[in-house]
Every structure is written in C-alpha cells, then in structure tokens.
C-alpha cells in the first residue's frame, strides 16, 4: 500500500503534493468518522490507490479467519480481485 502511495505521489504530483501515509496504514475499523471521510476523499482523488487499499484490508481480515479453509477462501478472493483490477491489466 505504501509503495503504491509513493508511486502515485511521485508520478502524479511530481512531489509537489504529499499524500498522507498514516491514514492508509491504519485499519479501517480503527479510523474515526473524520478519518473515514478523509480516506474516502483521498481514494476519490487518487483512484489508483483503491485496489491497493482494498487488498490491504482484505489481507488483514485473513488473520481473523475462523480456520485455514476460510483464510484460503479469502486469500483466493483477494488474488482473483487483484488479477481483475485495472492495475493488473497494464
């Protein structure tokens, strides 16, 4: 996630504007209401980061899976969605 943020910052903004780092690293459930609004705003402003953020959150959920079978199902879903994302097509 952070690497994607840095690439977006360097390529798109030519380092003139810094995209905040911490908000993307904090788990969604730990964000305050204003944090969630800020996240939505940033993801709207930088749509290339949406798939990376979704994947990061989905991978975090693997740790709370009931068992290995459920974790594997979730991982396969993450992989399938990443393969289908716009970034994978480039």
PDB file of N, CA, C and O in Angstrom:
ATOM      1  N   UNK A   1       0.828  -1.183   0.000  1.00  0.00           N
ATOM      2  CA  UNK A   1       0.000   0.000   0.000  1.00  0.00           C
ATOM      3  C   UNK A   1       0.869   1.242   0.000  1.00  0.00           C
ATOM      4  O   UNK A   1       0.636   2.172  -0.773  1.00  0.00           O
ATOM      5  N   UNK A   2       1.868   1.257   0.865  1.00  0.00           N
ATOM      6  CA  UNK A   2       2.700   2.455   0.967  1.00  0.00           C
ATOM      7  C   UNK A   2       3.509   2.682  -0.310  1.00  0.00           C
ATOM      8  O   UNK A   2       3.703   3.822  -0.730  1.00  0.00           O
ATOM      9  N   UNK A   3       3.972   1.613  -0.917  1.00  0.00           N
ATOM     10  CA  UNK A   3       4.721   1.750  -2.170  1.00  0.00           C
ATOM     11  C   UNK A   3       3.820   2.337  -3.259  1.00  0.00           C
ATOM     12  O   UNK A   3       4.258   3.199  -4.022  1.00  0.00           O
ATOM     13  N   UNK A   4       2.580   1.885  -3.338  1.00  0.00           N
ATOM     14  CA  UNK A   4       1.634   2.421  -4.319  1.00  0.00           C
ATOM     15  C   UNK A   4       1.377   3.902  -4.049  1.00  0.00           C
ATOM     16  O   UNK A   4       1.279   4.699  -4.982  1.00  0.00           O
ATOM     17  N   UNK A   5       1.270   4.264  -2.774  1.00  0.00           N
ATOM     18  CA  UNK A   5       1.061   5.672  -2.403  1.00  0.00           C
ATOM     19  C   UNK A   5       2.244   6.528  -2.854  1.00  0.00           C
ATOM     20  O   UNK A   5       2.067   7.615  -3.402  1.00  0.00           O
ATOM     21  N   UNK A   6       3.447   6.019  -2.614  1.00  0.00           N
ATOM     22  CA  UNK A   6       4.644   6.785  -3.013  1.00  0.00           C
ATOM     23  C   UNK A   6       4.747   6.936  -4.525  1.00  0.00           C
ATOM     24  O   UNK A   6       5.102   8.003  -5.025  1.00  0.00           O
ATOM     25  N   UNK A   7       4.436   5.870  -5.249  1.00  0.00           N
ATOM     26  CA  UNK A   7       4.486   5.942  -6.714  1.00  0.00           C
ATOM     27  C   UNK A   7       3.463   6.944  -7.219  1.00  0.00           C
ATOM     28  O   UNK A   7       3.769   7.767  -8.082  1.00  0.00           O
ATOM     29  N   UNK A   8       2.257   6.877  -6.689  1.00  0.00           N
ATOM     30  CA  UNK A   8       1.212   7.830  -7.086  1.00  0.00           C
ATOM     31  C   UNK A   8       1.650   9.258  -6.789  1.00  0.00           C
ATOM     32  O   UNK A   8       1.450  10.153  -7.609  1.00  0.00           O
ATOM     33  N   UNK A   9       2.231   9.469  -5.652  1.00  0.00           N
ATOM     34  CA  UNK A   9       2.711  10.788  -5.253  1.00  0.00           C
ATOM     35  C   UNK A   9       3.805  11.281  -6.191  1.00  0.00           C
ATOM     36  O   UNK A   9       3.783  12.435  -6.620  1.00  0.00           O
ATOM     37  N   UNK A  10       4.755  10.419  -6.509  1.00  0.00           N
ATOM     38  CA  UNK A  10       5.885  10.820  -7.351  1.00  0.00           C
ATOM     39  C   UNK A  10       5.474  11.036  -8.803  1.00  0.00           C
ATOM     40  O   UNK A  10       5.879  12.018  -9.426  1.00  0.00           O
ATOM     41  N   UNK A  11       4.675  10.128  -9.341  1.00  0.00           N
ATOM     42  CA  UNK A  11       4.313  10.202 -10.751  1.00  0.00           C
ATOM     43  C   UNK A  11       3.250  11.258 -11.014  1.00  0.00           C
ATOM     44  O   UNK A  11       3.385  12.090 -11.911  1.00  0.00           O
ATOM     45  N   UNK A  12       2.212  11.209 -10.231  1.00  0.00           N
ATOM     46  CA  UNK A  12       1.081  12.092 -10.491  1.00  0.00           C
ATOM     47  C   UNK A  12       1.323  13.529 -10.040  1.00  0.00           C
ATOM     48  O   UNK A  12       0.928  14.474 -10.723  1.00  0.00           O
ATOM     49  N   UNK A  13       1.958  13.686  -8.918  1.00  0.00           N
ATOM     50  CA  UNK A  13       2.103  15.027  -8.347  1.00  0.00           C
ATOM     51  C   UNK A  13       3.498  15.614  -8.481  1.00  0.00           C
ATOM     52  O   UNK A  13       3.740  16.752  -8.079  1.00  0.00           O
ATOM     53  N   UNK A  14       4.395  14.854  -9.032  1.00  0.00           N
ATOM     54  CA  UNK A  14       5.781  15.317  -9.202  1.00  0.00           C
ATOM     55  C   UNK A  14       6.345  15.861  -7.894  1.00  0.00           C
ATOM     56  O   UNK A  14       7.113  16.823  -7.885  1.00  0.00           O
ATOM     57  N   UNK A  15       5.944  15.219  -6.772  1.00  0.00           N
ATOM     58  CA  UNK A  15       6.404  15.563  -5.429  1.00  0.00           C
ATOM     59  C   UNK A  15       5.988  16.950  -4.952  1.00  0.00           C
ATOM     60  O   UNK A  15       6.515  17.446  -3.956  1.00  0.00           O
ATOM     61  N   UNK A  16       5.047  17.577  -5.652  1.00  0.00           N
ATOM     62  CA  UNK A  16       4.578  18.896  -5.231  1.00  0.00           C
ATOM     63  C   UNK A  16       3.579  18.787  -4.083  1.00  0.00           C
ATOM     64  O   UNK A  16       3.505  19.664  -3.222  1.00  0.00           O
ATOM     65  N   UNK A  17       2.816  17.699  -4.083  1.00  0.00           N
ATOM     66  CA  UNK A  17       1.819  17.471  -3.038  1.00  0.00           C
ATOM     67  C   UNK A  17       2.111  16.126  -2.396  1.00  0.00           C
ATOM     68  O   UNK A  17       2.358  15.140  -3.091  1.00  0.00           O
ATOM     69  N   UNK A  18       2.082  16.085  -1.062  1.00  0.00           N
ATOM     70  CA  UNK A  18       2.332  14.835  -0.358  1.00  0.00           C
ATOM     71  C   UNK A  18       1.005  14.162  -0.022  1.00  0.00           C
ATOM     72  O   UNK A  18       0.093  14.786   0.521  1.00  0.00           O
ATOM     73  N   UNK A  19       0.917  12.890  -0.355  1.00  0.00           N
ATOM     74  CA  UNK A  19      -0.256  12.103   0.002  1.00  0.00           C
ATOM     75  C   UNK A  19       0.017  11.534   1.387  1.00  0.00           C
ATOM     76  O   UNK A  19       1.047  10.892   1.593  1.00  0.00           O
ATOM     77  N   UNK A  20      -0.882  11.753   2.337  1.00  0.00           N
ATOM     78  CA  UNK A  20      -0.646  11.257   3.698  1.00  0.00           C
ATOM     79  C   UNK A  20      -0.416   9.749   3.721  1.00  0.00           C
ATOM     80  O   UNK A  20      -1.042   9.005   2.967  1.00  0.00           O
ATOM     81  N   UNK A  21       0.475   9.314   4.579  1.00  0.00           N
ATOM     82  CA  UNK A  21       0.843   7.904   4.671  1.00  0.00           C
ATOM     83  C   UNK A  21       0.020   7.152   5.717  1.00  0.00           C
ATOM     84  O   UNK A  21      -0.522   6.082   5.440  1.00  0.00           O
ATOM     85  N   UNK A  22      -0.064   7.714   6.903  1.00  0.00           N
ATOM     86  CA  UNK A  22      -0.625   7.002   8.048  1.00  0.00           C
ATOM     87  C   UNK A  22      -2.061   6.542   7.838  1.00  0.00           C
ATOM     88  O   UNK A  22      -2.421   5.441   8.256  1.00  0.00           O
ATOM     89  N   UNK A  23      -2.873   7.350   7.211  1.00  0.00           N
ATOM     90  CA  UNK A  23      -4.286   7.017   7.059  1.00  0.00           C
ATOM     91  C   UNK A  23      -4.472   5.714   6.276  1.00  0.00           C
ATOM     92  O   UNK A  23      -5.444   4.993   6.500  1.00  0.00           O
ATOM     93  N   UNK A  24      -3.561   5.414   5.373  1.00  0.00           N
ATOM     94  CA  UNK A  24      -3.659   4.188   4.586  1.00  0.00           C
ATOM     95  C   UNK A  24      -3.140   2.970   5.349  1.00  0.00           C
ATOM     96  O   UNK A  24      -3.470   1.835   5.006  1.00  0.00           O
ATOM     97  N   UNK A  25      -2.349   3.196   6.357  1.00  0.00           N
ATOM     98  CA  UNK A  25      -1.762   2.094   7.108  1.00  0.00           C
ATOM     99  C   UNK A  25      -2.613   1.661   8.301  1.00  0.00           C
ATOM    100  O   UNK A  25      -2.481   0.538   8.788  1.00  0.00           O
ATOM    101  N   UNK A  26      -3.481   2.549   8.766  1.00  0.00           N
ATOM    102  CA  UNK A  26      -4.353   2.238   9.898  1.00  0.00           C
ATOM    103  C   UNK A  26      -5.504   1.360   9.415  1.00  0.00           C
ATOM    104  O   UNK A  26      -6.052   1.587   8.336  1.00  0.00           O
ATOM    105  N   UNK A  27      -5.865   0.367  10.208  1.00  0.00           N
ATOM    106  CA  UNK A  27      -7.002  -0.481   9.868  1.00  0.00           C
ATOM    107  C   UNK A  27      -8.273   0.337   9.782  1.00  0.00           C
ATOM    108  O   UNK A  27      -8.491   1.250  10.578  1.00  0.00           O
ATOM    109  N   UNK A  28      -9.113   0.006   8.811  1.00  0.00           N
ATOM    110  CA  UNK A  28     -10.337   0.776   8.574  1.00  0.00           C
ATOM    111  C   UNK A  28     -11.181   0.890   9.835  1.00  0.00           C
ATOM    112  O   UNK A  28     -11.728   1.955  10.122  1.00  0.00           O
ATOM    113  N   UNK A  29     -11.291  -0.201  10.594  1.00  0.00           N
ATOM    114  CA  UNK A  29     -12.138  -0.195  11.798  1.00  0.00           C
ATOM    115  C   UNK A  29     -11.603   0.714  12.888  1.00  0.00           C
ATOM    116  O   UNK A  29     -12.339   1.069  13.809  1.00  0.00           O
ATOM    117  N   UNK A  30     -10.345   1.095  12.802  1.00  0.00           N
ATOM    118  CA  UNK A  30      -9.743   1.974  13.809  1.00  0.00           C
ATOM    119  C   UNK A  30      -9.814   3.446  13.432  1.00  0.00           C
ATOM    120  O   UNK A  30      -9.439   4.304  14.231  1.00  0.00           O
ATOM    121  N   UNK A  31     -10.290   3.754  12.230  1.00  0.00           N
ATOM    122  CA  UNK A  31     -10.402   5.149  11.796  1.00  0.00           C
ATOM    123  C   UNK A  31     -11.626   5.797  12.433  1.00  0.00           C
ATOM    124  O   UNK A  31     -12.676   5.168  12.567  1.00  0.00           O
ATOM    125  N   UNK A  32     -11.481   7.045  12.820  1.00  0.00           N
ATOM    126  CA  UNK A  32     -12.619   7.821  13.323  1.00  0.00           C
ATOM    127  C   UNK A  32     -13.511   8.178  12.138  1.00  0.00           C
ATOM    128  O   UNK A  32     -13.153   7.930  10.986  1.00  0.00           O
ATOM    129  N   UNK A  33     -14.654   8.751  12.423  1.00  0.00           N
ATOM    130  CA  UNK A  33     -15.557   9.179  11.354  1.00  0.00           C
ATOM    131  C   UNK A  33     -14.867  10.177  10.431  1.00  0.00           C
ATOM    132  O   UNK A  33     -14.993  10.087   9.210  1.00  0.00           O
ATOM    133  N   UNK A  34     -14.138  11.128  11.013  1.00  0.00           N
ATOM    134  CA  UNK A  34     -13.429  12.115  10.179  1.00  0.00           C
ATOM    135  C   UNK A  34     -12.302  11.433   9.403  1.00  0.00           C
ATOM    136  O   UNK A  34     -12.004  11.826   8.275  1.00  0.00           O
ATOM    137  N   UNK A  35     -11.677  10.418   9.993  1.00  0.00           N
ATOM    138  CA  UNK A  35     -10.640   9.664   9.296  1.00  0.00           C
ATOM    139  C   UNK A  35     -11.203   8.918   8.104  1.00  0.00           C
ATOM    140  O   UNK A  35     -10.573   8.853   7.049  1.00  0.00           O
ATOM    141  N   UNK A  36     -12.399   8.351   8.273  1.00  0.00           N
ATOM    142  CA  UNK A  36     -13.049   7.637   7.166  1.00  0.00           C
ATOM    143  C   UNK A  36     -13.442   8.600   6.047  1.00  0.00           C
ATOM    144  O   UNK A  36     -13.336   8.272   4.865  1.00  0.00           O
ATOM    145  N   UNK A  37     -13.891   9.775   6.430  1.00  0.00           N
ATOM    146  CA  UNK A  37     -14.215  10.790   5.423  1.00  0.00           C
ATOM    147  C   UNK A  37     -12.968  11.208   4.661  1.00  0.00           C
ATOM    148  O   UNK A  37     -13.000  11.352   3.438  1.00  0.00           O
ATOM    149  N   UNK A  38     -11.866  11.404   5.384  1.00  0.00           N
ATOM    150  CA  UNK A  38     -10.599  11.780   4.750  1.00  0.00           C
ATOM    151  C   UNK A  38     -10.121  10.669   3.815  1.00  0.00           C
ATOM    152  O   UNK A  38      -9.639  10.940   2.715  1.00  0.00           O
ATOM    153  N   UNK A  39     -10.257   9.418   4.260  1.00  0.00           N
ATOM    154  CA  UNK A  39      -9.875   8.280   3.429  1.00  0.00           C
ATOM    155  C   UNK A  39     -10.703   8.253   2.150  1.00  0.00           C
ATOM    156  O   UNK A  39     -10.151   8.087   1.062  1.00  0.00           O
ATOM    157  N   UNK A  40     -12.022   8.413   2.266  1.00  0.00           N
ATOM    158  CA  UNK A  40     -12.893   8.438   1.091  1.00  0.00           C
ATOM    159  C   UNK A  40     -12.482   9.547   0.126  1.00  0.00           C
ATOM    160  O   UNK A  40     -12.456   9.353  -1.089  1.00  0.00           O
ATOM    161  N   UNK A  41     -12.162  10.703   0.684  1.00  0.00           N
ATOM    162  CA  UNK A  41     -11.733  11.837  -0.127  1.00  0.00           C
ATOM    163  C   UNK A  41     -10.437  11.518  -0.877  1.00  0.00           C
ATOM    164  O   UNK A  41     -10.311  11.800  -2.068  1.00  0.00           O
ATOM    165  N   UNK A  42      -9.483  10.930  -0.166  1.00  0.00           N
ATOM    166  CA  UNK A  42      -8.201  10.588  -0.797  1.00  0.00           C
ATOM    167  C   UNK A  42      -8.365   9.512  -1.866  1.00  0.00           C
ATOM    168  O   UNK A  42      -7.752   9.594  -2.930  1.00  0.00           O
ATOM    169  N   UNK A  43      -9.192   8.501  -1.585  1.00  0.00           N
ATOM    170  CA  UNK A  43      -9.401   7.443  -2.570  1.00  0.00           C
ATOM    171  C   UNK A  43     -10.155   7.964  -3.792  1.00  0.00           C
ATOM    172  O   UNK A  43      -9.963   7.452  -4.895  1.00  0.00           O
ATOM    173  N   UNK A  44     -11.000   8.963  -3.613  1.00  0.00           N
ATOM    174  CA  UNK A  44     -11.667   9.597  -4.756  1.00  0.00           C
ATOM    175  C   UNK A  44     -10.674  10.424  -5.568  1.00  0.00           C
ATOM    176  O   UNK A  44     -10.720  10.454  -6.798  1.00  0.00           O
ATOM    177  N   UNK A  45      -9.789  11.086  -4.856  1.00  0.00           N
ATOM    178  CA  UNK A  45      -8.789  11.935  -5.501  1.00  0.00           C
ATOM    179  C   UNK A  45      -7.702  11.104  -6.196  1.00  0.00           C
ATOM    180  O   UNK A  45      -7.163  11.508  -7.226  1.00  0.00           O
ATOM    181  N   UNK A  46      -7.392   9.941  -5.618  1.00  0.00           N
ATOM    182  CA  UNK A  46      -6.341   9.065  -6.160  1.00  0.00           C
ATOM    183  C   UNK A  46      -6.916   7.668  -6.378  1.00  0.00           C
ATOM    184  O   UNK A  46      -6.624   6.752  -5.610  1.00  0.00           O
ATOM    185  N   UNK A  47      -7.732   7.498  -7.424  1.00  0.00           N
ATOM    186  CA  UNK A  47      -8.421   6.222  -7.639  1.00  0.00           C
ATOM    187  C   UNK A  47      -7.482   5.030  -7.861  1.00  0.00           C
ATOM    188  O   UNK A  47      -7.887   3.885  -7.664  1.00  0.00           O
ATOM    189  N   UNK A  48      -6.248   5.284  -8.264  1.00  0.00           N
ATOM    190  CA  UNK A  48      -5.299   4.182  -8.449  1.00  0.00           C
ATOM    191  C   UNK A  48      -4.983   3.470  -7.135  1.00  0.00           C
ATOM    192  O   UNK A  48      -4.489   2.343  -7.146  1.00  0.00           O
ATOM    193  N   UNK A  49      -5.262   4.114  -6.016  1.00  0.00           N
ATOM    194  CA  UNK A  49      -4.957   3.529  -4.713  1.00  0.00           C
ATOM    195  C   UNK A  49      -6.089   2.661  -4.169  1.00  0.00           C
ATOM    196  O   UNK A  49      -5.884   1.929  -3.200  1.00  0.00           O
ATOM    197  N   UNK A  50      -7.274   2.726  -4.768  1.00  0.00           N
ATOM    198  CA  UNK A  50      -8.431   1.995  -4.249  1.00  0.00           C
ATOM    199  C   UNK A  50      -8.184   0.488  -4.171  1.00  0.00           C
ATOM    200  O   UNK A  50      -8.423  -0.119  -3.128  1.00  0.00           O
ATOM    201  N   UNK A  51      -7.712  -0.119  -5.253  1.00  0.00           N
ATOM    202  CA  UNK A  51      -7.497  -1.567  -5.264  1.00  0.00           C
ATOM    203  C   UNK A  51      -6.436  -1.974  -4.249  1.00  0.00           C
ATOM    204  O   UNK A  51      -6.559  -3.013  -3.601  1.00  0.00           O
ATOM    205  N   UNK A  52      -5.408  -1.168  -4.112  1.00  0.00           N
ATOM    206  CA  UNK A  52      -4.357  -1.488  -3.142  1.00  0.00           C
ATOM    207  C   UNK A  52      -4.896  -1.421  -1.720  1.00  0.00           C
ATOM    208  O   UNK A  52      -4.580  -2.268  -0.884  1.00  0.00           O
ATOM    209  N   UNK A  53      -5.720  -0.398  -1.452  1.00  0.00           N
ATOM    210  CA  UNK A  53      -6.289  -0.273  -0.114  1.00  0.00           C
ATOM    211  C   UNK A  53      -7.227  -1.438   0.176  1.00  0.00           C
ATOM    212  O   UNK A  53      -7.184  -2.019   1.260  1.00  0.00           O
ATOM    213  N   UNK A  54      -8.076  -1.779  -0.794  1.00  0.00           N
ATOM    214  CA  UNK A  54      -8.992  -2.898  -0.612  1.00  0.00           C
ATOM    215  C   UNK A  54      -8.213  -4.186  -0.332  1.00  0.00           C
ATOM    216  O   UNK A  54      -8.575  -4.949   0.564  1.00  0.00           O
ATOM    217  N   UNK A  55      -7.152  -4.424  -1.095  1.00  0.00           N
ATOM    218  CA  UNK A  55      -6.342  -5.639  -0.914  1.00  0.00           C
ATOM    219  C   UNK A  55      -5.690  -5.652   0.465  1.00  0.00           C
ATOM    220  O   UNK A  55      -5.644  -6.693   1.119  1.00  0.00           O
ATOM    221  N   UNK A  56      -5.193  -4.520   0.903  1.00  0.00           N
ATOM    222  CA  UNK A  56      -4.558  -4.449   2.221  1.00  0.00           C
ATOM    223  C   UNK A  56      -5.554  -4.795   3.315  1.00  0.00           C
ATOM    224  O   UNK A  56      -5.233  -5.555   4.228  1.00  0.00           O
ATOM    225  N   UNK A  57      -6.747  -4.250   3.232  1.00  0.00           N
ATOM    226  CA  UNK A  57      -7.773  -4.539   4.229  1.00  0.00           C
ATOM    227  C   UNK A  57      -8.224  -5.996   4.153  1.00  0.00           C
ATOM    228  O   UNK A  57      -8.457  -6.622   5.187  1.00  0.00           O
ATOM    229  N   UNK A  58      -8.350  -6.540   2.955  1.00  0.00           N
ATOM    230  CA  UNK A  58      -8.765  -7.934   2.804  1.00  0.00           C
ATOM    231  C   UNK A  58      -7.704  -8.880   3.372  1.00  0.00           C
ATOM    232  O   UNK A  58      -8.037  -9.883   4.003  1.00  0.00           O
ATOM    233  N   UNK A  59      -6.448  -8.564   3.150  1.00  0.00           N
ATOM    234  CA  UNK A  59      -5.374  -9.397   3.710  1.00  0.00           C
ATOM    235  C   UNK A  59      -5.357  -9.330   5.233  1.00  0.00           C
ATOM    236  O   UNK A  59      -5.051 -10.323   5.892  1.00  0.00           O
ATOM    237  N   UNK A  60      -5.677  -8.189   5.790  1.00  0.00           N
ATOM    238  CA  UNK A  60      -5.752  -8.064   7.245  1.00  0.00           C
ATOM    239  C   UNK A  60      -6.833  -8.986   7.810  1.00  0.00           C
ATOM    240  O   UNK A  60      -6.672  -9.549   8.893  1.00  0.00           O
ATOM    241  N   UNK A  61      -7.938  -9.136   7.069  1.00  0.00           N
ATOM    242  CA  UNK A  61      -9.039  -9.986   7.521  1.00  0.00           C
ATOM    243  C   UNK A  61      -8.643 -11.460   7.584  1.00  0.00           C
ATOM    244  O   UNK A  61      -9.266 -12.242   8.304  1.00  0.00           O
ATOM    245  N   UNK A  62      -7.617 -11.837   6.839  1.00  0.00           N
ATOM    246  CA  UNK A  62      -7.165 -13.232   6.876  1.00  0.00           C
ATOM    247  C   UNK A  62      -6.799 -13.650   8.297  1.00  0.00           C
ATOM    248  O   UNK A  62      -6.991 -14.804   8.681  1.00  0.00           O
ATOM    249  N   UNK A  63      -6.285 -12.729   9.053  1.00  0.00           N
ATOM    250  CA  UNK A  63      -5.846 -13.040  10.414  1.00  0.00           C
ATOM    251  C   UNK A  63      -7.009 -13.343  11.357  1.00  0.00           C
ATOM    252  O   UNK A  63      -6.813 -13.947  12.412  1.00  0.00           O
ATOM    253  N   UNK A  64      -8.202 -12.932  10.987  1.00  0.00           N
ATOM    254  CA  UNK A  64      -9.351 -13.212  11.841  1.00  0.00           C
ATOM    255  C   UNK A  64     -10.221 -14.338  11.293  1.00  0.00           C
ATOM    256  O   UNK A  64     -11.328 -14.564  11.783  1.00  0.00           O
ATOM    257  N   UNK A  65      -9.731 -15.037  10.289  1.00  0.00           N
ATOM    258  CA  UNK A  65     -10.487 -16.161   9.728  1.00  0.00           C
ATOM    259  C   UNK A  65     -10.668 -17.247  10.783  1.00  0.00           C
ATOM    260  O   UNK A  65      -9.802 -17.466  11.630  1.00  0.00           O
ATOM    261  N   UNK A  66     -11.814 -17.919  10.709  1.00  0.00           N
ATOM    262  CA  UNK A  66     -12.119 -18.974  11.675  1.00  0.00           C
ATOM    263  C   UNK A  66     -11.150 -20.141  11.602  1.00  0.00           C
ATOM    264  O   UNK A  66     -10.787 -20.728  12.622  1.00  0.00           O
ATOM    265  N   UNK A  67     -10.735 -20.471  10.384  1.00  0.00           N
ATOM    266  CA  UNK A  67      -9.845 -21.614  10.206  1.00  0.00           C
ATOM    267  C   UNK A  67      -9.054 -21.450   8.905  1.00  0.00           C
ATOM    268  O   UNK A  67      -9.223 -20.476   8.172  1.00  0.00           O
ATOM    269  N   UNK A  68      -8.202 -22.415   8.648  1.00  0.00           N
ATOM    270  CA  UNK A  68      -7.329 -22.362   7.474  1.00  0.00           C
ATOM    271  C   UNK A  68      -8.139 -22.362   6.173  1.00  0.00           C
ATOM    272  O   UNK A  68      -7.776 -21.680   5.214  1.00  0.00           O
ATOM    273  N   UNK A  69      -9.221 -23.116   6.143  1.00  0.00           N
ATOM    274  CA  UNK A  69     -10.063 -23.198   4.940  1.00  0.00           C
ATOM    275  C   UNK A  69     -10.672 -21.837   4.614  1.00  0.00           C
ATOM    276  O   UNK A  69     -10.672 -21.413   3.459  1.00  0.00           O
ATOM    277  N   UNK A  70     -11.191 -21.156   5.635  1.00  0.00           N
ATOM    278  CA  UNK A  70     -11.770 -19.828   5.446  1.00  0.00           C
ATOM    279  C   UNK A  70     -10.703 -18.822   5.015  1.00  0.00           C
ATOM    280  O   UNK A  70     -10.951 -17.990   4.142  1.00  0.00           O
ATOM    281  N   UNK A  71      -9.532 -18.893   5.614  1.00  0.00           N
ATOM    282  CA  UNK A  71      -8.432 -17.993   5.246  1.00  0.00           C
ATOM    283  C   UNK A  71      -8.035 -18.222   3.784  1.00  0.00           C
ATOM    284  O   UNK A  71      -7.798 -17.263   3.049  1.00  0.00           O
ATOM    285  N   UNK A  72      -7.963 -19.474   3.366  1.00  0.00           N
ATOM    286  CA  UNK A  72      -7.605 -19.785   1.986  1.00  0.00           C
ATOM    287  C   UNK A  72      -8.659 -19.245   1.022  1.00  0.00           C
ATOM    288  O   UNK A  72      -8.319 -18.722  -0.039  1.00  0.00           O
ATOM    289  N   UNK A  73      -9.933 -19.369   1.383  1.00  0.00           N
ATOM    290  CA  UNK A  73     -11.009 -18.843   0.540  1.00  0.00           C
ATOM    291  C   UNK A  73     -10.882 -17.327   0.397  1.00  0.00           C
ATOM    292  O   UNK A  73     -11.035 -16.784  -0.697  1.00  0.00           O
ATOM    293  N   UNK A  74     -10.603 -16.658   1.501  1.00  0.00           N
ATOM    294  CA  UNK A  74     -10.438 -15.206   1.468  1.00  0.00           C
ATOM    295  C   UNK A  74      -9.215 -14.806   0.636  1.00  0.00           C
ATOM    296  O   UNK A  74      -9.269 -13.836  -0.121  1.00  0.00           O
ATOM    297  N   UNK A  75      -8.120 -15.548   0.775  1.00  0.00           N
ATOM    298  CA  UNK A  75      -6.913 -15.254   0.005  1.00  0.00           C
ATOM    299  C   UNK A  75      -7.167 -15.430  -1.490  1.00  0.00           C
ATOM    300  O   UNK A  75      -6.723 -14.615  -2.298  1.00  0.00           O
ATOM    301  N   UNK A  76      -7.870 -16.478  -1.850  1.00  0.00           N
ATOM    302  CA  UNK A  76      -8.194 -16.700  -3.269  1.00  0.00           C
ATOM    303  C   UNK A  76      -9.049 -15.564  -3.817  1.00  0.00           C
ATOM    304  O   UNK A  76      -8.883 -15.164  -4.969  1.00  0.00           O
ATOM    305  N   UNK A  77      -9.954 -15.047  -3.006  1.00  0.00           N
ATOM    306  CA  UNK A  77     -10.785 -13.916  -3.412  1.00  0.00           C
ATOM    307  C   UNK A  77      -9.929 -12.667  -3.637  1.00  0.00           C
ATOM    308  O   UNK A  77     -10.130 -11.940  -4.610  1.00  0.00           O
ATOM    309  N   UNK A  78      -8.985 -12.424  -2.745  1.00  0.00           N
ATOM    310  CA  UNK A  78      -8.077 -11.279  -2.894  1.00  0.00           C
ATOM    311  C   UNK A  78      -7.286 -11.408  -4.193  1.00  0.00           C
ATOM    312  O   UNK A  78      -7.194 -10.453  -4.965  1.00  0.00           O
ATOM    313  N   UNK A  79      -6.720 -12.577  -4.432  1.00  0.00           N
ATOM    314  CA  UNK A  79      -5.914 -12.799  -5.639  1.00  0.00           C
ATOM    315  C   UNK A  79      -6.763 -12.605  -6.888  1.00  0.00           C
ATOM    316  O   UNK A  79      -6.328 -11.954  -7.837  1.00  0.00           O
ATOM    317  N   UNK A  80      -7.967 -13.163  -6.897  1.00  0.00           N
ATOM    318  CA  UNK A  80      -8.854 -13.037  -8.053  1.00  0.00           C
ATOM    319  C   UNK A  80      -9.182 -11.568  -8.331  1.00  0.00           C
ATOM    320  O   UNK A  80      -9.155 -11.128  -9.481  1.00  0.00           O
ATOM    321  N   UNK A  81      -9.490 -10.817  -7.281  1.00  0.00           N
ATOM    322  CA  UNK A  81      -9.820  -9.402  -7.466  1.00  0.00           C
ATOM    323  C   UNK A  81      -8.621  -8.579  -7.913  1.00  0.00           C
ATOM    324  O   UNK A  81      -8.766  -7.655  -8.713  1.00  0.00           O
ATOM    325  N   UNK A  82      -7.448  -8.904  -7.406  1.00  0.00           N
ATOM    326  CA  UNK A  82      -6.252  -8.171  -7.843  1.00  0.00           C
ATOM    327  C   UNK A  82      -5.939  -8.453  -9.307  1.00  0.00           C
ATOM    328  O   UNK A  82      -5.539  -7.552 -10.043  1.00  0.00           O
ATOM    329  N   UNK A  83      -6.119  -9.686  -9.724  1.00  0.00           N
ATOM    330  CA  UNK A  83      -5.895 -10.026 -11.138  1.00  0.00           C
ATOM    331  C   UNK A  83      -6.869  -9.289 -12.044  1.00  0.00           C
ATOM    332  O   UNK A  83      -6.529  -8.946 -13.176  1.00  0.00           O
ATOM    333  N   UNK A  84      -8.072  -9.045 -11.553  1.00  0.00           N
ATOM    334  CA  UNK A  84      -9.100  -8.368 -12.337  1.00  0.00           C
ATOM    335  C   UNK A  84      -8.991  -6.853 -12.283  1.00  0.00           C
ATOM    336  O   UNK A  84      -9.653  -6.156 -13.052  1.00  0.00           O
ATOM    337  N   UNK A  85      -8.158  -6.332 -11.377  1.00  0.00           N
ATOM    338  CA  UNK A  85      -8.084  -4.870 -11.212  1.00  0.00           C
ATOM    339  C   UNK A  85      -7.438  -4.209 -12.420  1.00  0.00           C
ATOM    340  O   UNK A  85      -6.752  -4.854 -13.212  1.00  0.00           O
ATOM    341  N   UNK A  86      -7.672  -2.920 -12.541  1.00  0.00           N
ATOM    342  CA  UNK A  86      -7.118  -2.145 -13.651  1.00  0.00           C
ATOM    343  C   UNK A  86      -5.593  -2.181 -13.656  1.00  0.00           C
ATOM    344  O   UNK A  86      -4.980  -2.217 -14.724  1.00  0.00           O
ATOM    345  N   UNK A  87      -4.973  -2.171 -12.477  1.00  0.00           N
ATOM    346  CA  UNK A  87      -3.521  -2.133 -12.399  1.00  0.00           C
ATOM    347  C   UNK A  87      -2.897  -3.397 -12.983  1.00  0.00           C
ATOM    348  O   UNK A  87      -1.822  -3.331 -13.579  1.00  0.00           O
ATOM    349  N   UNK A  88      -3.543  -4.531 -12.823  1.00  0.00           N
ATOM    350  CA  UNK A  88      -3.009  -5.793 -13.334  1.00  0.00           C
ATOM    351  C   UNK A  88      -3.080  -5.855 -14.851  1.00  0.00           C
ATOM    352  O   UNK A  88      -2.323  -6.599 -15.474  1.00  0.00           O
ATOM    353  N   UNK A  89      -3.977  -5.087 -15.453  1.00  0.00           N
ATOM    354  CA  UNK A  89      -4.171  -5.101 -16.900  1.00  0.00           C
ATOM    355  C   UNK A  89      -3.137  -4.264 -17.625  1.00  0.00           C
ATOM    356  O   UNK A  89      -2.981  -4.402 -18.838  1.00  0.00           O
ATOM    357  N   UNK A  90      -2.436  -3.408 -16.923  1.00  0.00           N
ATOM    358  CA  UNK A  90      -1.477  -2.515 -17.566  1.00  0.00           C
ATOM    359  C   UNK A  90      -0.222  -3.249 -17.971  1.00  0.00           C
ATOM    360  O   UNK A  90       0.694  -2.646 -18.528  1.00  0.00           O
TER     361      UNK A  90
END
